Structures are given as C-alpha cells and as structure tokens.
Amino acid sequence: MILFRYVAWRTLGAFLGALAGVVVIFLAVDFVDNAAGFTGPGWFPAVLELYANKAAGVVYQVAPAAMLLGAAIATSSFRQTREYTAMRAVGLGPWRIAAPILAVAILSGAALVVLNDAVGVRAADRAEEITATRFGRGGDLRRYLAAREPKRWFRGHDGRRIYHLRGNLPGGGFEQVTVLELSPSFTVARRIDADRMHPDGDEWVLEDVVDRRFSQDGQMTYEAAPERRYRFDEPPGSFSVVSGRPAQMRWNTLLSQIKLRLRLGLPVLDFQLERYSRLAYPFAAVPGALLAIALALRASRKGHIAAALVEAVGVSLAFWSLRGVGEALGLSGRVVPWLAEWGPTFLLLAAGVVAVRRAR
C-alpha cells in the first residue's frame, strides 16, 4: 500500500505539472495570435475574463494528453532513479507501477467529467460570447447570434403535425403561430393560424384563431374565433428546444434535449455523439497512460523527459487519428454513436494492456 501511494503521488504531481505547462503554453500562443484584435475601451478586463474562461475549456481539452505525459514522466523517473530495477529485483512486475497510475487516471477522468459539467461548459460558452460580442471580426457576431436564435419550426412525433412558432411569450406561450396538419399523402389537410398560443394544463389556448380545412376535392372550409382550445398530441414541454451547440449544454440539459428532439423528429445525431463523448474523452487518459507506461519500460529506451514527451505526442496523435475516424463514421451514420466515441478508447485500452503485459 505504501508503494501504491508513493507511485500515485508521483504520478499526480507529474500530471498536474504537465497540465499547468500545457495550459499556459496554449493560452500564451492564443494570446499572441489574437493580440492585434484586443482593442477598444475596457479591453484589458475583457481579455482577463476571456482567458479565465478559456482556461477552463483548455483544461478539459488537454487534460487527457497531460495525464498521458504525466504517466510517461513518472514511469520514466522510476527507471531513471533505478527504483524500477530494484522493484524487479524483488519480483515486482510492471503492474505495481501501472495500477496506481491507472487509479490516478481514472480519478482524474471522473473529476474532469464533473468539473466540465459544473464549470467548463458555461466557461466555454462565455468565452465564445466575449470573443463574438467584444472582439469579433467580420461575421463572428452574426454567426454567434444565429446559432442561438430560438428554434421556430417543429414537427410532431408522428410527423402529421408541423408547428411554426415565430415568437416567444412569457409563461411558455408563443405568438404568430401556424399549425399544419398533413394527410397520409403528405398534403395539407388543415391549417390553424393564431396571434397567440399559451398552455393551460394539457391543452393549448389559441387567440384570434383562423382554422382552415382542406378536402381532397380541393374545397376549403374557413372558421374564425377570438379564442379556441386545442388538445395537440405534443404537450407544452415539447417546444422547449434549447438553441446552441450540444458541447455548450450541461449534462441534464443535453439528455433532456435528446429525448425531446427524438419525440419531435428533430436531428439528434450530434447530440448523441456529444453525450457519449462527455464520458469517453476524459477517460481516454486510461488507455493512453497504459501505452505510455509500456513505452517507458521498454528495454531499448533511452532518455527521460524528452523521450517521455515524444512518446506522449505519438500516443496522442494515434488517439486523435482514431477519434477523428470514429466521429466521421458516427456523423455519417455508419457507426452507432456510442461506438464512434468509445471505439478509439477500447482499441487503445486493448493495445495498452497487451503492451504492459509484455513489458519487462
């Protein structure tokens, strides 16, 4: 147990040191690259807030790679100080080093999942907001606002009813509403227009209503009323679609949006990929650490920090290549979302276990 704690603390120190170094370098390069655009009154406080929020996002992006580098440095240091040679002399194998390193990687991955949901998601959204509204160039602000424009078109879960909700009202209501009902042959069988629509229990109250029905022989009936009640198949909560990218939604919001979009027949593939990525990506450090340990313990290895850095970069490139292929297959629909995100992690995990078992 003493050895376990000793290796774990060494690994944690190497991981935190690598993480701090990578984050500082990333932010410094980003600042130099964008410094020319930081102008105008009050630019300095805005830049401080921008990079404070960016730092949270960068930590999430680079933490798995930093854990991989920390594992490589920690394992290499045991060889450098001949501690690993002493362990082998008393019959202790490579798993006595790998087990505590993996424990640190697993705990770090779990902490990363929680911190990203609690802090990172909102920080990344705020950093994008500052960049677009305060230091935006060209169409940055227009694209930012367009991505957050409330959704106006909805399709019912059975595809028979289409809603066009042009404006929002307090209390979950809408204004300038059009509801289209389709026939089995996909022609408009009914059109309901209303100035306002608001929920009342499990019903919708429409004001200033014009209700048109279209028959198959081309005839139309027309009814107008100051107010009518309708019981649509979709309850009021069905129109609570959140705008923005899935990566900028907290976990509970992401899950509710997947469920809601599936019911409404809206595109949901990128949301499902983000759902599995939220868990798969932080824990990618586990198989990465295994490969780093195996590379650091190979008999022909020379060097220490430089070698660890090269090995970490190589494993990171392999992971990112597999991840890119997986996401491309997932977005094309050729692979189910969970396999697209977890597949690279499983492949590296299998390779890492085999590599450590062969280490001497």
TAQUIMO-V762399 format. One record per residue. RES is the residue in one letter. PSI is psi in degrees with one decimal (999 if undefined). Layout:
res->[RES RES]
psi->[PSI PSI]
//
This chain:
res->[M I L F R Y V A W R T L G A F L G A L A G V V V I F L A V D F V D N A A G F T G P G W F P A V L E L Y A N K A A G V V Y Q V A P A A M L L G A A I A T S S F R Q T R E Y T A M R A V G L G P W R I A A P I L A V A I L S G A A L V V L N D A V G V R A A D R A E E I T A T R F G R G G D L R R Y L A A R E P K R W F R G H D G R R I Y H L R G N L P G G G F E Q V T V L E L S P S F T V A R R I D A D R M H P D G D E W V L E D V V D R R F S Q D G Q M T Y E A A P E R R Y R F D E P P G S F S V V S G R P A Q M R W N T L L S Q I K L R L R L G L P V L D F Q L E R Y S R L A Y P F A A V P G A L L A I A L A L R A S R K G H I A A A L V E A V G V S L A F W S L R G V G E A L G L S G R V V P W L A E W G P T F L L L A A G V V A V R R A R]
psi->[-34.9 -44.0 -40.5 -49.3 -38.2 -47.8 -40.7 -43.6 -39.0 -42.5 -43.5 -41.6 -42.4 -39.7 -48.3 -38.7 -44.8 -40.7 -46.5 -43.1 -44.6 -41.4 -44.3 -44.2 -43.6 -47.6 -36.7 -44.4 -41.9 -40.5 -45.2 -38.8 -31.2 5.2 -32.4 -25.0 -4.1 88.1 175.6 166.8 136.4 24.2 -32.6 -50.3 -36.3 -38.9 -40.4 -44.1 -38.8 -49.2 -22.4 -40.2 -37.2 -35.5 -40.0 -41.1 -37.9 -39.0 -44.3 -38.8 -39.3 -7.4 -43.9 -41.4 -37.1 -37.1 -40.5 -45.7 -41.0 -39.5 -41.2 -43.1 -44.3 -46.9 -42.1 -36.2 -33.0 -34.2 -38.4 -38.4 6.2 12.1 -37.5 -35.3 -40.6 -38.5 -43.7 -32.6 -28.4 13.3 13.7 128.7 -177.3 -23.2 -17.3 -20.7 -40.8 -38.3 -51.8 -32.6 -41.3 -35.8 -42.4 -40.7 -41.9 -46.1 -37.9 -39.9 -42.3 -42.5 -36.3 -39.2 -46.0 -46.2 -36.8 -40.7 -37.0 -35.0 -46.7 -39.8 -49.1 -37.3 -41.8 -39.4 -40.8 -38.5 -41.5 -37.9 -44.8 -44.2 -43.2 -43.2 -28.3 -38.6 22.1 151.2 141.2 -121.5 20.1 -46.8 -40.0 -43.0 -38.0 -45.9 -36.6 -37.2 -21.9 9.4 132.7 143.5 139.6 -27.1 133.0 148.2 134.0 162.6 -26.3 0.9 -0.3 -19.4 132.6 133.3 135.5 104.7 102.9 -22.3 152.8 147.4 155.8 147.7 16.1 15.1 175.2 159.6 159.3 67.0 139.5 129.7 123.7 131.0 131.3 147.8 169.5 -25.9 10.6 37.3 158.0 117.3 -22.6 142.2 125.6 122.5 140.3 148.7 -37.1 151.7 127.8 151.3 149.3 95.4 -126.2 17.0 163.6 134.4 118.2 134.0 146.4 63.4 140.0 117.1 116.2 137.3 138.7 124.6 166.7 -20.5 10.0 1.0 151.9 135.6 145.8 126.5 138.5 144.3 147.9 -25.8 140.0 153.8 136.8 143.9 91.6 162.1 -26.8 120.8 168.4 -36.9 -11.7 -19.3 15.1 51.6 127.2 131.5 166.6 174.8 148.9 -33.6 -16.4 21.6 141.9 164.7 -49.8 -38.9 -41.5 -45.3 -41.5 -35.0 -35.4 -47.1 -43.6 -44.3 -35.5 -39.4 -34.0 -4.9 25.7 157.6 134.4 -0.7 -45.8 -29.1 -40.2 -38.9 -41.5 -36.9 -48.3 -29.5 -33.0 -29.6 -39.1 -41.7 -49.1 -34.7 4.8 -18.6 -24.4 -57.6 -31.7 -40.7 -37.9 -45.2 -39.5 -39.7 -46.0 -41.8 -37.5 -23.2 1.9 146.4 -33.9 6.4 139.7 153.2 178.3 -91.0 -46.8 -42.8 -41.2 -40.1 -44.3 -43.2 -42.2 -41.7 -41.5 -46.0 -39.5 -42.3 -40.1 -43.6 -45.8 -32.4 -46.2 -38.6 -41.1 -41.8 -43.6 -44.5 -36.7 -42.6 -37.0 -44.4 -29.6 -8.9 6.8 -18.3 141.3 149.3 -41.9 -36.2 -34.3 -36.6 -39.4 -18.5 -51.5 -37.3 -42.7 -40.7 -45.0 -33.9 -44.1 -43.8 -38.7 -42.2 -45.5 -42.1 -41.0 -37.4 -28.8 -8.9 149.8 999]
//
